[in-house]
Amino acid sequence: MATDLPQAWLAELNDQTALVADPDGRAAVLSEMAYAGHRRKEVDDGDLVDMLELAEAARLWALDESERDLE
């Protein structure tokens, strides 16, 4: 699955520093990139769903990491 996803999107997903700094904003960027790739027919419906799920999982991970940094 992950090897079929756009490399630019994966690079954004893997930017942990940016995710922790702005979990909601980065998740929004990831989601918009996923929808844009789908509109351009670079990703199919299944990949779009996977990308949106990964964006949400990354957001939740980043929120958890942010909370840990405050402890």
The 8 nearest C-alpha neighbors of each residue, nearest first, counted from 0:
[[1, 3, 2, 4, 46, 49, 45, 50],
 [2, 0, 3, 4, 9, 5, 46, 49],
 [1, 3, 0, 4, 5, 6, 9, 46],
 [4, 2, 1, 0, 5, 46, 42, 6],
 [3, 5, 1, 2, 6, 9, 0, 46],
 [6, 4, 8, 7, 9, 3, 41, 42],
 [5, 7, 9, 8, 10, 4, 2, 3],
 [8, 6, 10, 9, 5, 11, 4, 12],
 [9, 7, 11, 5, 6, 10, 12, 32],
 [10, 8, 12, 6, 11, 7, 13, 5],
 [9, 11, 7, 13, 8, 12, 6, 14],
 [12, 10, 8, 14, 9, 13, 7, 29],
 [11, 13, 9, 10, 14, 8, 29, 54],
 [12, 14, 10, 11, 15, 9, 18, 8],
 [15, 13, 11, 16, 12, 17, 10, 18],
 [14, 16, 18, 17, 13, 19, 12, 61],
 [15, 17, 19, 18, 14, 20, 13, 21],
 [16, 18, 20, 15, 19, 14, 21, 25],
 [19, 17, 22, 15, 21, 16, 20, 61],
 [18, 20, 61, 16, 17, 21, 22, 65],
 [19, 21, 17, 18, 16, 22, 65, 61],
 [22, 20, 24, 18, 19, 23, 25, 17],
 [23, 21, 18, 58, 25, 61, 19, 24],
 [24, 22, 26, 25, 21, 27, 58, 18],
 [23, 25, 27, 21, 26, 22, 28, 18],
 [24, 26, 28, 27, 22, 23, 18, 21],
 [25, 27, 29, 23, 54, 28, 24, 58],
 [26, 28, 24, 30, 25, 29, 31, 23],
 [29, 27, 25, 31, 26, 30, 32, 24],
 [30, 28, 26, 32, 27, 31, 54, 25],
 [29, 31, 33, 27, 32, 28, 51, 26],
 [32, 30, 34, 28, 33, 29, 35, 27],
 [31, 33, 35, 29, 30, 34, 28, 36],
 [34, 32, 30, 36, 31, 35, 47, 29],
 [33, 35, 37, 31, 36, 32, 38, 30],
 [36, 34, 32, 38, 37, 33, 31, 39],
 [37, 35, 41, 39, 33, 34, 38, 42],
 [36, 38, 40, 42, 34, 35, 39, 41],
 [39, 37, 35, 40, 36, 34, 41, 42],
 [38, 40, 36, 37, 41, 35, 42, 34],
 [41, 39, 37, 38, 42, 36, 43, 35],
 [40, 42, 36, 39, 37, 43, 38, 5],
 [43, 41, 37, 40, 46, 36, 47, 44],
 [42, 44, 46, 45, 47, 37, 40, 41],
 [45, 43, 47, 46, 48, 42, 37, 49],
 [46, 44, 48, 47, 43, 49, 42, 50],
 [45, 47, 49, 43, 48, 44, 42, 50],
 [46, 48, 44, 50, 45, 49, 33, 51],
 [47, 49, 51, 45, 46, 50, 52, 44],
 [50, 48, 46, 52, 47, 51, 53, 45],
 [49, 51, 53, 47, 52, 48, 46, 54],
 [50, 52, 54, 48, 53, 49, 30, 47],
 [51, 53, 49, 55, 54, 50, 56, 48],
 [52, 54, 56, 50, 55, 51, 57, 49],
 [55, 53, 51, 57, 26, 52, 56, 29],
 [54, 56, 58, 52, 57, 53, 59, 51],
 [55, 57, 53, 59, 58, 54, 60, 52],
 [58, 56, 60, 54, 55, 59, 53, 61],
 [59, 57, 22, 55, 61, 56, 60, 26],
 [58, 60, 62, 56, 61, 57, 63, 55],
 [59, 61, 57, 63, 58, 62, 56, 64],
 [62, 60, 19, 64, 58, 63, 59, 22],
 [63, 61, 65, 59, 64, 60, 58, 22],
 [62, 64, 60, 66, 61, 65, 59, 67],
 [63, 65, 61, 67, 66, 62, 60, 68],
 [66, 64, 62, 68, 63, 67, 19, 61],
 [67, 65, 63, 69, 68, 64, 62, 70],
 [68, 66, 64, 70, 69, 65, 63, 62],
 [67, 69, 65, 66, 70, 64, 63, 19],
 [70, 68, 66, 67, 65, 64, 63, 62],
 [69, 67, 68, 66, 65, 64, 63, 62]]
